[in-house]
């Protein structure tokens, strides 16, 4: 195994361990288990042990075969089948000692077992709480370096039996599949074997209770085609009442072999252990790559679900935010845009004259303020105060409808489809954020609104662009210049506080704290350049200010759920991309690990 693969497997294991996805828990647990128990132990240098598992459907003769290979009745075997309910293994003493002492070998939880002790004899007859727990007995009949394992029936209706069989199949280097003429083409048996062997995991076929060699060969070809990969070797044993009664050991013989080699001798004479282990590694990598597919799809779907929910909440908030912004547009940036554009278009004499008049006017206006009252807020602050006051009034009126729509669609009623697809954490956050009483969230929105900045400069810049376009399209520049001269002479700086309401297109104006002269100027400019310029300015304001107000509404109504949905959307897409990249890399490693030829026994 390459260092690069070892490093990638450890990185992937760490990444999967940190991943929190309750909805994907079964698939996530399977991928973690395959890494921890199978692929990571394979990276331990010098581990040449060979895990050989015996699997098959009910009453096929698995335990009888295991006991014959081990040389003792270590696993319970009954004529009716189904006696073994947990993993039972056998190996030589030195191998068991080495595996028990290794902290890196985590394929199974080893538990010494002695079937000769009366109190331990019944242990394999009951299910283990941990399907990876392996009862192990010492046996010098097992080939050196081989850990031989018997399994419960994989077609059992008992979930624990299937879990134990799958715990073996997930990590075996070589699988001995035992079938009979009654089970070799059973659809459930074939599908189960296809799932575990189709990626190229090495396997040996043992056909028990064989009617004839010719029929066994025909059935073996059919099973290999159905499973998707050929066996390393095929063995058969004839029907024998003595085997069924336990009086005669099950001793399969190899097909198409003049010497009729026994399975016991074949396992003892495996000459390509490295090729077997590489084939098993390649299969495990490919299976892990396939395990990542539903995880990636699930994470991507989870991210999309969170994004769809957030998008619906945003749409509701943006509609209400635009409606709020539409109730009041500050007139000062609009008026200043006229002045700025016309100043830049005026001649040098006119610009100089206007600048001088503004300076004198400013000094004159400063005298009474200094003599009769303390200096108050500047015009921009007065404008901001008037704007926020208008928005606060409108928020008070608009909040109930906005909150009701949000709670109806995304709260416990879940009337919008996007709520149905969220995970438990996001659903809990939504329910906490959207209680029946809307007042706490409305108060949050009011506090947020008080702190919300107002970008007058950007709005004025946008209005200047509109003014330039309107002048170039309609003309009347001399009339507008005259209006600017008039505005320059007028001593009413209070125009900065004018708020343009939505009742009309320039004619319906409200003054917040003064600014009546500014209202008259607005009417004059609009009359000269057309009411369309006011509509365009309002649209710019509704867009820029409305989006800010929408964020205030969203944060206030969904203080937990909005941030959680945003994180899930981002993390879901990123996690899916990470898993897809790992999958492609694992498949590439799997292709490199495939042996040049099929492993063979002697």
C-alpha positions in Angstrom: 0.0 0.0 0.0 1.3 3.4 -0.9 2.0 6.1 1.7 -0.3 8.5 -0.2 -3.2 6.1 0.1 -2.5 5.5 3.8 -2.5 9.3 4.4 -5.6 9.8 2.4 -7.5 7.1 4.3 -6.6 8.6 7.6 -7.6 12.1 6.5 -10.9 10.7 5.2 -11.5 8.9 8.5 -10.9 12.1 10.5 -13.1 14.1 8.2 -16.0 11.6 8.4 -15.6 11.4 12.2 -16.1 15.1 12.4 -19.1 15.1 10.1 -22.5 15.6 11.8 -25.4 14.4 9.6 -28.1 12.6 11.7 -30.3 11.9 8.7 -27.4 10.0 7.0 -26.3 8.1 10.2 -26.6 4.6 8.8 -24.5 5.3 5.7 -22.0 7.4 7.6 -21.6 4.6 10.2 -21.0 2.1 7.4 -18.3 4.2 5.8 -16.6 4.9 9.2 -16.7 1.2 10.0 -15.2 0.2 6.8 -12.3 2.6 7.3 -11.8 1.8 11.0 -12.1 -2.0 10.8 -10.9 -2.8 7.3 -8.9 -0.3 5.4 -7.0 1.4 8.2 -5.8 -2.0 9.7 -4.5 -2.9 6.2 -2.1 0.0 6.4 -0.3 -1.6 9.3 3.1 -2.6 8.1 4.0 -6.3 8.2 0.4 -7.5 8.8 0.4 -10.7 6.6 -2.5 -12.4 8.4 -5.2 -13.6 6.1 -8.8 -13.3 7.2 -10.9 -16.1 5.6 -14.7 -16.0 6.2 -17.2 -18.8 5.6 -20.6 -17.4 4.6 -23.8 -18.8 3.1 -27.5 -19.1 3.5 -29.4 -21.1 6.1 -28.6 -24.9 6.4 -25.9 -24.8 3.7 -23.2 -26.5 5.9 -21.1 -23.5 7.0 -20.5 -24.6 10.5 -20.0 -28.2 9.5 -17.3 -27.0 7.1 -15.7 -24.7 9.7 -15.5 -27.5 12.3 -14.0 -29.9 9.8 -11.3 -27.3 8.9 -10.6 -26.5 12.6 -10.6 -30.1 13.7 -13.0 -29.6 16.6 -16.6 -28.7 17.2 -16.0 -25.0 17.8 -19.2 -23.7 16.1 -22.6 -25.3 16.8 -23.9 -27.3 13.9 -27.5 -28.7 13.6 -29.2 -30.6 10.8 -31.9 -27.9 10.8 -29.3 -25.1 10.4 -29.4 -21.7 12.0 -27.5 -22.7 15.2 -24.6 -20.2 15.0 -25.7 -16.7 15.8 -22.4 -14.9 16.2 -18.9 -14.9 14.7 -16.7 -17.8 15.7 -13.1 -17.8 14.6 -10.1 -20.1 14.9 -6.4 -19.5 14.4 -3.0 -20.7 15.7 -1.9 -19.5 19.1 0.9 -17.3 17.9 -1.4 -15.4 15.4 -4.1 -14.9 18.1 -1.4 -13.6 20.5 -0.1 -11.2 17.9 -3.5 -9.8 16.9 -4.6 -9.4 20.5 -1.4 -7.4 21.3 -1.8 -5.1 18.3 -3.6 -1.8 19.0 -3.8 -1.2 15.2 -5.6 -4.4 14.4 -9.3 -3.4 14.8 -11.1 -5.7 12.5 -12.8 -7.6 15.3 -13.1 -7.5 19.1 -11.4 -10.8 20.0 -12.8 -12.8 22.9 -11.2 -16.2 23.8 -13.6 -19.1 23.6 -13.3 -22.7 24.8 -16.2 -24.9 23.7 -15.0 -27.6 26.0 -16.0 -25.6 29.0 -19.8 -26.2 29.8 -20.4 -22.6 30.7 -18.9 -21.4 27.4 -20.4 -24.1 25.1 -23.6 -22.2 24.5 -22.0 -18.8 23.7 -22.3 -19.0 19.9 -26.0 -19.8 20.3 -26.8 -16.3 21.4 -26.4 -13.0 19.6 -23.6 -10.6 20.6 -24.4 -7.0 21.5 -21.6 -6.0 19.2 -21.7 -7.7 15.8 -17.9 -7.3 15.4 -17.2 -9.4 18.5 -15.4 -12.6 17.6 -15.2 -15.7 19.7 -11.8 -17.3 18.9 -10.5 -20.7 19.6 -6.9 -22.0 19.2 -6.4 -24.6 16.5 -3.2 -25.9 15.0 -5.2 -27.3 12.1 -5.7 -23.8 10.7 -2.9 -22.8 8.3 -0.3 -20.4 9.7 -1.2 -16.8 9.4 -4.9 -17.6 8.7 -7.8 -16.4 10.8 -10.8 -18.6 9.8 -14.2 -17.3 10.7 -17.7 -18.9 10.7 -20.8 -16.7 10.4 -24.5 -16.8 11.0 -26.9 -17.3 8.1 -26.9 -14.1 6.0 -30.5 -14.8 4.8 -31.7 -15.0 8.4 -34.7 -12.9 9.4 -32.9 -12.0 12.5 -31.2 -8.6 12.1 -28.4 -9.5 14.5 -27.4 -12.6 12.4 -27.2 -10.5 9.2 -25.2 -7.8 11.0 -22.6 -10.4 12.2 -22.3 -11.8 8.6 -21.9 -8.3 7.2 -19.3 -7.5 9.9 -17.2 -10.4 8.5 -17.8 -9.6 4.8 -16.7 -6.0 5.3 -13.2 -7.0 6.2 -12.5 -10.5 4.8 -9.5 -11.0 2.6 -11.0 -14.2 1.1 -14.6 -15.4 1.3 -15.7 -19.1 1.2 -19.3 -19.1 -0.1 -21.2 -22.3 0.8 -24.3 -23.1 -1.2 -26.5 -26.1 -2.2 -28.7 -26.8 -5.2 -31.6 -25.3 -3.3 -29.9 -21.9 -2.7 -27.3 -21.2 -5.4 -29.9 -19.3 -7.5 -32.1 -18.0 -4.8 -32.7 -14.3 -5.6 -32.0 -13.1 -2.1 -28.8 -15.1 -1.9 -27.5 -13.9 -5.3 -28.3 -10.3 -4.5 -26.6 -10.5 -1.2 -23.4 -12.0 -2.7 -23.5 -9.6 -5.6 -23.4 -6.6 -3.2 -20.4 -8.0 -1.3 -18.4 -9.7 -4.1 -19.1 -7.7 -7.2 -16.2 -5.3 -6.6 -13.7 -8.1 -7.0 -13.3 -9.4 -3.4 -11.7 -12.9 -3.8 -14.0 -15.8 -3.1 -14.1 -19.6 -3.2 -17.2 -21.5 -4.0 -18.1 -24.6 -2.0 -21.1 -26.5 -3.5 -22.4 -28.8 -0.7 -24.7 -31.8 -1.3 -23.6 -31.9 -5.0 -25.7 -34.1 -7.3 -22.9 -34.4 -9.9 -19.8 -32.6 -11.0 -21.3 -31.6 -14.3 -24.3 -30.0 -12.6 -22.0 -28.3 -10.1 -19.9 -26.8 -12.9 -23.0 -25.5 -14.6 -24.4 -24.0 -11.4 -21.1 -22.5 -10.6 -20.9 -20.7 -13.9 -24.4 -19.4 -13.4 -23.7 -18.1 -9.9 -20.4 -16.5 -11.0 -22.3 -14.7 -13.8 -25.0 -13.5 -11.4 -22.6 -12.4 -8.7 -20.4 -10.5 -11.2 -17.0 -12.0 -10.5 -15.5 -15.5 -10.9 -14.4 -17.5 -7.8 -10.8 -18.2 -7.1 -11.6 -21.9 -7.1 -14.6 -24.2 -6.9 -15.0 -27.2 -4.5 -17.9 -29.6 -4.1 -19.0 -32.2 -1.5 -21.6 -35.0 -2.2 -24.8 -35.4 -0.3 -24.0 -37.6 2.8 -26.3 -38.4 5.6 -23.3 -38.8 7.9 -22.3 -35.2 7.3 -25.7 -34.0 8.1 -25.7 -36.0 11.4 -22.2 -34.8 12.3 -20.6 -38.3 12.1 -18.6 -37.5 9.0 -16.5 -34.4 8.5 -17.5 -32.2 5.5 -14.5 -32.4 3.1 -15.1 -30.6 -0.2 -12.8 -31.5 -3.1 -11.7 -29.2 -5.9 -13.4 -29.5 -9.3 -11.4 -30.1 -12.4 -8.4 -31.4 -10.3 -7.0 -34.8 -11.1 -5.7 -35.1 -7.5 -9.1 -34.0 -6.0 -7.4 -31.6 -3.6 -9.3 -31.0 -0.4 -10.3 -27.5 0.6 -8.2 -27.9 3.8 -5.1 -28.5 1.7 -6.0 -25.7 -0.7 -6.2 -23.2 2.1 -2.9 -24.4 3.5 -1.2 -24.0 0.2 -2.4 -20.5 -0.9 0.6 -19.3 -2.8 -0.5 -15.8 -3.6 -1.4 -14.3 -0.3 -0.2 -10.9 -1.4 -2.3 -11.0 -4.5 -5.3 -12.0 -2.4 -4.8 -9.2 0.0 -4.3 -6.7 -2.8 -7.5 -7.9 -4.5 -9.4 -7.6 -1.2 -7.9 -4.1 -0.7 -9.0 -3.0 -4.1 -12.5 -4.3 -3.5 -12.7 -2.5 -0.1 -11.5 0.8 -1.7 -14.1 0.4 -4.4 -16.8 -0.4 -1.9 -15.9 2.6 0.2 -16.0 4.7 -2.9 -19.6 3.5 -3.5 -20.5 4.1 0.2 -19.6 7.7 -0.4 -22.0 8.2 -3.2 -25.3 8.2 -1.2 -23.5 10.3 1.5 -22.5 12.9 -1.0 -26.0 12.9 -2.5 -27.6 13.1 0.9 -25.3 16.0 2.0 -26.0 17.8 -1.2 -29.7 17.3 -0.8 -29.5 18.5 2.8 -27.7 21.6 1.6 -30.2 22.2 -1.1 -33.1 21.8 1.3 -31.6 24.3 3.7 -31.0 26.7 0.8 -34.5 26.4 -0.5 -35.9 27.1 3.0 -33.6 30.1 3.4 -34.5 31.3 -0.1 -38.3 31.2 0.7 -37.6 33.1 4.0 -35.6 35.6 2.0 -38.3 36.1 -0.5 -40.8 36.9 2.2 -38.4 39.2 3.9 -37.4 41.0 0.7 -41.0 41.7 -0.2 -41.7 43.2 3.2 -38.3 45.0 3.1 -39.1 46.6 -0.3 -42.5 47.6 0.9 -41.0 49.3 3.9 -38.4 51.1 1.9 -41.1 52.2 -0.6 -42.9 54.1 2.1 -40.2 56.8 2.4 -37.4 58.0 0.1 -35.0 60.7 1.3 -35.3 63.8 -0.9 -31.9 65.4 0.0 -29.7 62.9 -2.0 -32.1 63.4 -4.9 -31.8 67.2 -4.7 -28.1 67.2 -4.1 -27.7 65.0 -7.2 -29.3 67.7 -9.3 -27.0 70.3 -7.8 -23.8 68.2 -8.2 -24.6 67.3 -11.8 -25.5 70.9 -12.8 -22.4 72.3 -11.0 -20.2 70.0 -13.0 -22.0 71.0 -16.2 -22.0 74.8 -15.4 -19.3 77.2 -16.5 -16.4 78.3 -14.2 -18.0 81.6 -13.4 -21.3 80.1 -12.4 -19.6 77.4 -10.3 -17.5 80.0 -8.5 -20.5 82.2 -7.9 -22.5 79.4 -6.4 -19.7 78.3 -4.2 -19.3 81.8 -2.8 -23.0 82.2 -2.2 -23.1 78.9 -0.4 -20.3 80.0 1.8 -21.9 83.3 2.7 -25.2 81.6 3.3 -23.6 79.1 5.6 -22.1 81.9 7.7 -25.4 83.8 7.9 -27.2 80.7 9.0 -24.6 79.9 11.6 -25.1 83.3 13.4 -28.6 82.8 14.8 -27.9 79.2 15.7 -24.9 80.2 17.7 -26.8 83.1 19.4 -30.1 81.6 20.2 -29.8 77.8 20.6 -27.1 75.2 21.0 -25.9 73.4 17.8 -28.2 70.5 17.0 -27.7 67.6 14.7 -26.4 68.3 11.2 -28.7 67.9 8.2 -27.7 64.3 7.4 -28.4 63.3 11.0 -31.8 65.0 10.9 -32.5 63.2 7.6 -31.4 59.8 9.1 -33.6 60.4 12.1 -36.6 61.3 10.0 -36.1 58.3 7.8 -35.7 55.8 10.7 -38.8 57.2 12.4 -40.8 56.7 9.2 -39.5 53.2 8.8 -40.2 52.4 12.4 -43.8 53.4 12.0 -44.2 51.3 8.9 -42.5 48.3 10.6 -45.0 48.4 13.4 -47.8 48.1 10.9 -46.2 45.6 8.5 -44.7 43.1 11.0 -47.8 41.1 11.9 -48.5 40.1 8.2 -44.8 39.3 7.6 -44.4 37.2 10.7 -47.7 35.4 10.1 -46.7 34.4 6.6 -43.3 33.2 7.8 -44.7 31.2 10.8 -47.4 29.6 8.6 -45.0 28.5 5.9 -41.9 27.5 8.0 -43.2 27.0 11.5 -44.8 23.9 13.0 -47.6 24.1 10.4 -45.0 23.6 7.7 -47.2 24.7 4.8 -44.2 25.3 2.5 -42.6 22.3 1.0 -39.1 23.4 1.9 -39.8 22.9 5.6 -40.5 19.2 5.1 -37.0 18.4 3.9 -35.0 20.0 6.8 -33.1 18.0 9.4 -34.1 17.8 13.0 -31.7 20.5 14.2 -33.0 23.1 11.7 -36.6 22.1 12.4 -36.1 22.7 16.1 -34.5 26.0 15.5 -37.4 27.1 13.3 -39.9 26.1 16.0 -38.0 28.0 18.6 -37.7 31.1 16.4 -41.4 31.2 15.4 -43.5 31.0 18.6 -47.1 32.1 18.5 -46.3 35.5 20.1 -44.7 37.8 17.4 -43.9 40.6 19.8 -40.4 39.5 20.9 -39.2 39.2 17.3 -40.8 42.5 16.4 -39.0 44.2 19.3 -35.7 42.7 18.0 -36.5 44.2 14.6 -37.1 47.6 16.0 -33.8 47.5 17.9 -32.0 46.3 14.8 -33.6 49.1 12.8 -32.3 51.8 15.2 -28.7 50.6 14.5 -29.1 50.2 10.8 -26.8 52.6 8.9 -28.1 54.6 5.9 -25.9 55.0 2.8 -27.0 58.4 1.4 -23.8 58.7 -0.6 -24.4 55.7 -2.8 -28.0 56.7 -3.3 -27.0 60.2 -4.4 -24.4 58.7 -6.8 -27.2 56.6 -8.4 -29.5 59.7 -8.6 -26.7 61.7 -10.3 -26.5 59.0 -13.0 -30.3 59.3 -13.5 -30.2 63.1 -13.7 -27.4 63.0 -16.3 -29.4 60.5 -18.4 -32.6 62.6 -18.0 -30.9 65.9 -19.1 -29.3 64.3 -22.1 -32.6 62.8 -23.2 -35.0 65.8 -22.5 -32.8 68.9 -22.5 -34.0 71.9 -20.4 -30.5 72.3 -19.0 -30.9 76.2 -18.8 -34.1 75.9 -16.8 -32.5 73.4 -14.5 -29.4 75.6 -14.1 -31.7 78.5 -13.2 -33.4 76.3 -10.6 -30.0 75.4 -9.1 -29.1 79.1 -8.9 -32.4 79.8 -7.1 -31.8 76.9 -4.7 -28.3 78.2 -4.0 -29.6 81.6 -3.0 -32.4 80.2 -0.7 -31.4 80.1 3.0 -33.2 76.9 3.8 -30.8 74.1 4.5 -33.7 72.1 6.1 -34.3 70.6 2.6 -32.1 67.8 3.8 -34.9 66.4 5.9 -37.4 66.0 3.2 -38.9 62.5 2.9 -40.6 61.6 -0.4 -43.6 59.4 0.3 -45.3 56.9 -2.1 -48.6 58.7 -2.6 -47.5 60.2 -5.9 -44.7 60.7 -8.3 -43.1 63.8 -7.1 -46.1 65.8 -6.2 -47.0 64.1 -2.9 -44.2 65.2 -0.5 -43.9 65.1 3.3 -41.4 67.2 5.2 -39.8 65.6 8.2 -38.7 68.4 10.5 -38.9 71.2 7.8 -37.8 71.3 4.2 -40.8 72.9 2.5 -38.6 74.8 0.1 -36.9 71.5 -0.8 -40.3 70.1 -1.6 -40.9 72.9 -4.0 -37.6 72.4 -5.7 -38.3 68.7 -6.1 -41.5 69.5 -7.8 -39.8 72.0 -10.1 -37.0 69.6 -11.1 -39.4 66.7 -11.6 -41.6 68.9 -13.8 -38.6 69.8 -16.0 -37.1 66.3 -16.4 -40.3 64.1 -16.1 -41.8 62.0 -13.4 -40.0 58.9 -14.6 -36.9 60.1 -12.9 -38.6 59.9 -9.6 -39.9 56.4 -10.3 -36.4 55.3 -11.3 -34.9 56.9 -8.1 -37.5 55.2 -6.0 -36.8 51.8 -7.6 -33.1 52.3 -6.8 -33.9 53.2 -3.2 -36.3 50.3 -2.8 -33.7 47.9 -4.0 -30.7 49.1 -2.0 -32.6 50.0 1.2 -35.1 47.2 0.9 -32.4 44.5 0.9 -30.9 46.0 4.1 -34.4 46.1 5.7 -35.0 42.5 4.6 -31.8 41.4 6.4 -33.1 43.1 9.5 -36.4 41.3 9.2 -34.8 37.9 8.6 -32.3 38.1 11.4 -35.0 39.3 13.8 -37.6 36.7 12.9 -35.1 33.7 12.5 -32.2 34.5 14.8 -31.1 30.8 15.0 -32.6 29.2 12.0 -31.4 31.6 9.3 -27.7 31.2 10.4 -28.1 27.5 10.7 -29.8 27.1 7.3 -27.0 29.2 5.8 -24.3 27.1 7.3 -26.0 23.9 6.3 -26.4 25.1 2.7 -22.8 26.0 2.5 -21.5 23.0 4.3 -23.7 20.6 2.4 -22.4 21.7 -1.0 -18.8 21.7 0.2 -19.0 18.3 2.0 -20.6 16.7 -1.1 -17.8 18.1 -3.3 -15.2 16.8 -0.8 -16.7 13.3 -0.8 -17.0 13.2 -4.6 -13.3 14.1 -4.8 -12.4 11.3 -2.3 -14.5 8.9 -4.3 -12.6 9.5 -7.5 -9.3 9.2 -5.7 -10.3 5.9 -4.0 -11.4 4.4 -7.3 -8.0 5.4 -8.8 -6.2 3.7 -5.9 -8.5 0.6 -6.3 -7.5 0.3 -9.9 -3.8 0.5 -9.0 -4.2 -2.1 -6.3 -5.8 -4.7 -8.5 -3.4 -7.7 -9.1 -2.3 -8.4 -12.6 -4.0 -11.7 -12.6 -6.6 -13.6 -10.6 -5.3 -15.1 -7.4 -5.0 -18.9 -7.6 -4.7 -21.7 -5.1 -2.4 -24.7 -5.5 
